[in-house]
């Protein structure tokens, strides 16, 4: 992405728009900085995890989606509880959504923690599970915000259900419910 492309898109955004990023493009740091300066909400999934992610201003991110391995890599810890503790301290204004595979998901924000269990399914292909989870979470979360519902539990539950359905089919796009 060029600086001009990034600026054009961000400058045309309205106050209710979200910037959704994944670590599969260039200029992630610039996009986070510029979107934050404009007051835009930012959802970021650092997959595929690379060492430079730790250097980004993740405290400017509204929602940070990490799986348990990425969380431990990002915090340089060896267990989920330590990773959760460090992420709360290091990014106090960031809502962290830590996926735990078939065990479900943790939502961490300041002193709050919401846990949702995963659904038991016969997994065939996990290819699109993370993208499905992120998309369904964000869609439900934004809809709830518009209705003044601040509890993330329903968004977590919908995302877990969608990801569970996703892994029961083969392929990426065709498996998304």
Order of alpha helices (4+ residues) and beta strands (2+ residues): alpha-beta-alpha-beta-beta-alpha-alpha-beta-beta-beta-alpha-alpha
